[in-house]
Every structure is written in C-alpha cells, then in structure tokens.
C-alpha cells in the first residue's frame, strides 16, 4: 500500500511535489524530534563519540562515556529494535493514515527498515536451528505403516 501511494503520488501532476523528504518531515512534524529523543539514538551516539551526556545543562561522562557506550551497546541495540517496532512504527502508521501522500516516502523507508530488522532476526533464528540436530524442528509426523505381503 505504501509503495502504491508513493508511486501514484509521484506520477500525479497535482501531488508530485507533496511527497516530503526527511528535512520537510523535521520542519512540518515537530513530534518526529520527540520520537527521535525517546528512541535514544542521540544519547547513544554522544556516548560513543565521547561528547558525554547533558545533565542539567552540564556535560557528564565525557571521559568514560565511550567505555559505557561500548559496554552498553547490546542493551541499546535491543532497546532500538523494541522501541522501533513498538513505538515508532505504530506512530508513523497512524500519521501515514492521516497524511498518506506527504509521508509516503518516509513510511516506505521505515517499512523497508522494519523488514530488514525482521529478516536479520529470522536469519539468526534459522541459523540457530541449523546449528545442531537437537534444535531442529520436526515438520512431519511419522508412524509405522502396515506392511503388505508382496514385500512392498
């Protein structure tokens, strides 16, 4: 549906300038900054590059921030995936229902990103299943069949 709306909007003479990019989304939808803040990526990025975090207009953890950023990277990654799927995608879908033409490009990008996340999770899950015979799923039910006298 998102691809259809996006392509039809770009083909239309009336709506082809109405499809917003990320810069227009930041200007016209100020709640997108709140989602970015709640997602926590800015906090994580500041820790990793050593700029520290802002607490009461002071920068804290500038020296040990990179250490804590690397140490807590798995926690941040798990939070990013959960927050993206539970918070950002539903809010973006609601706004897409209200403004389908304007948000079609962004929603297309977010949907592709969600599918990439699901693809990686399913690939890891399949590799875990294939790693040992005990973990593999059984898809067929087997039972003994009666034998015929002809040796078949």
KETI-99453 format. One record per residue (C-alpha): residue in three letters; x, y, z. Coordinates in steps of 0.05 Angstrom, whole numbers. Each point is the difference from the previous one (the first is absolute). Last residue first. Layout:
// KETI-99453
{"ALA" {X Y Z}}
...
// end
This chain:
// KETI-99453
{"UNK" {128 -1073 -13}}
{"UNK" {19 -71 16}}
{"UNK" {-61 -31 -33}}
{"UNK" {-32 -15 67}}
{"UNK" {-15 72 14}}
{"UNK" {29 38 59}}
{"UNK" {-43 44 44}}
{"UNK" {29 69 8}}
{"UNK" {37 24 63}}
{"UNK" {-9 72 17}}
{"UNK" {35 64 -18}}
{"UNK" {-25 70 13}}
{"UNK" {34 50 -43}}
{"UNK" {28 70 13}}
{"UNK" {51 -15 54}}
{"UNK" {38 62 22}}
{"UNK" {74 -1 8}}
{"UNK" {30 14 68}}
{"UNK" {24 -71 13}}
{"UNK" {34 -4 -68}}
{"UNK" {46 59 15}}
{"UNK" {18 66 -32}}
{"UNK" {-59 -2 -49}}
{"UNK" {-49 27 50}}
{"UNK" {47 56 22}}
{"UNK" {12 18 -73}}
{"UNK" {-76 4 -11}}
{"UNK" {-8 48 59}}
{"UNK" {58 43 -24}}
{"UNK" {-32 4 -69}}
{"UNK" {-69 16 30}}
{"UNK" {29 57 42}}
{"UNK" {39 28 -59}}
{"UNK" {-62 -2 -44}}
{"UNK" {-44 32 54}}
{"UNK" {50 58 5}}
{"UNK" {2 7 -76}}
{"UNK" {-76 0 -3}}
{"UNK" {-2 55 52}}
{"UNK" {50 42 -40}}
{"UNK" {-41 -10 -64}}
{"UNK" {-63 22 37}}
{"UNK" {36 61 28}}
{"UNK" {25 20 -70}}
{"UNK" {-69 -8 -31}}
{"UNK" {-31 39 58}}
{"UNK" {49 56 -13}}
{"UNK" {-16 3 -74}}
{"UNK" {-76 -6 11}}
{"UNK" {-3 53 54}}
{"UNK" {-29 58 -41}}
{"UNK" {-45 -43 -42}}
{"UNK" {-31 -41 56}}
{"UNK" {-11 55 51}}
{"UNK" {-51 -26 51}}
{"UNK" {13 -75 -12}}
{"UNK" {74 15 -4}}
{"UNK" {-3 35 68}}
{"UNK" {-30 -62 31}}
{"UNK" {52 -44 -35}}
{"UNK" {57 45 25}}
{"UNK" {-26 -6 72}}
{"UNK" {-6 -76 -7}}
{"UNK" {71 -6 -31}}
{"UNK" {35 46 51}}
{"UNK" {-25 -30 65}}
{"UNK" {-5 -76 1}}
{"UNK" {45 -19 -59}}
{"UNK" {51 56 6}}
{"UNK" {-1 -2 76}}
{"UNK" {14 -75 1}}
{"UNK" {55 2 -52}}
{"UNK" {34 62 29}}
{"UNK" {-5 -28 72}}
{"UNK" {34 -65 -21}}
{"UNK" {55 40 -34}}
{"UNK" {8 45 61}}
{"UNK" {7 -60 46}}
{"UNK" {50 -32 -47}}
{"UNK" {40 66 -3}}
{"UNK" {3 7 76}}
{"UNK" {75 -15 6}}
{"UNK" {17 39 -63}}
{"UNK" {-38 61 24}}
{"UNK" {26 -7 71}}
{"UNK" {72 0 -25}}
{"UNK" {-14 58 -48}}
{"UNK" {-32 40 56}}
{"UNK" {58 -8 49}}
{"UNK" {33 67 -16}}
{"UNK" {-60 41 -19}}
{"UNK" {-45 -32 53}}
{"UNK" {-38 64 16}}
{"UNK" {-12 63 -40}}
{"UNK" {-36 54 38}}
{"UNK" {-66 33 -17}}
{"UNK" {-36 -38 55}}
{"UNK" {27 -67 -26}}
{"UNK" {24 -2 -72}}
{"UNK" {35 -63 -21}}
{"UNK" {73 -9 -18}}
{"UNK" {35 23 -63}}
{"UNK" {42 -63 -5}}
{"UNK" {-21 -24 -69}}
{"UNK" {-34 -62 28}}
{"UNK" {-38 34 56}}
{"UNK" {-27 55 -44}}
{"UNK" {-24 -52 -50}}
{"UNK" {-36 -39 54}}
{"UNK" {-37 62 25}}
{"UNK" {-17 21 -71}}
{"UNK" {-27 -69 -15}}
{"UNK" {-46 -1 60}}
{"UNK" {-66 -19 -34}}
{"UNK" {-34 49 46}}
{"UNK" {40 57 -30}}
{"UNK" {-14 -21 -72}}
{"UNK" {-74 -7 16}}
{"UNK" {1 69 31}}
{"UNK" {34 28 -62}}
{"UNK" {-54 -30 -43}}
{"UNK" {-51 38 42}}
{"UNK" {21 63 -37}}
{"UNK" {-33 -23 -64}}
{"UNK" {6 56 -53}}
{"UNK" {74 17 7}}
{"UNK" {28 -68 18}}
{"UNK" {-44 -33 -53}}
{"UNK" {23 51 -52}}
{"UNK" {72 -19 13}}
{"UNK" {-16 -74 -3}}
{"UNK" {-33 5 -69}}
{"UNK" {-73 18 -11}}
{"UNK" {-43 -22 -58}}
{"UNK" {-44 60 -18}}
{"UNK" {39 21 -62}}
{"UNK" {-27 -60 -40}}
{"UNK" {-71 13 25}}
{"UNK" {-35 38 -57}}
{"UNK" {37 -27 -60}}
{"UNK" {-8 -71 26}}
{"UNK" {55 -50 -16}}
{"UNK" {36 14 66}}
{"UNK" {-64 -7 40}}
{"UNK" {-17 -65 -36}}
{"UNK" {69 -28 15}}
{"UNK" {-3 18 74}}
{"UNK" {-71 -24 10}}
{"UNK" {15 -66 -34}}
{"UNK" {64 -10 39}}
{"UNK" {-36 13 65}}
{"UNK" {-56 -48 -17}}
// end
